[in-house]
């Protein structure tokens, strides 16, 4: 039996400047007391690895071109 699905994944995108980087937004399902978040991933070999998750300053360790491509807001 699977677990309870609490959020949907929206707006998946891969950075054109470096296609080993990607980001997606999560949106909580109705009635779920969670905030939406941004997930930043990096492909290492054949696997996508979560590098950062959060609501602000997410993915700021990625290269500047990747931050721009993925629409990440970093100081």
C-alpha positions, 0 to 999 in steps of 0.5 A: 500500500502506498503512502498518503499523497500530500502535495503535487509537483508543478512547473518542473524545469531543467536549466538550459545552461546546465541540464544537470540542474532542475527545479520543481515547485510543490503545491500542497493538496487541499486541506493539507497544512503544508507550505508550498516549496521549491525543490532543486535537483542535480543529476549525478550520473543517472540519478537525480539528487535533491540538493535543496528544498525550501521556500526562500533562498533555495538553490543559491549554491547552484551556478549563477546561470542555473539560478537565473534559468530556473528562476531561483531568487538568491541574494 
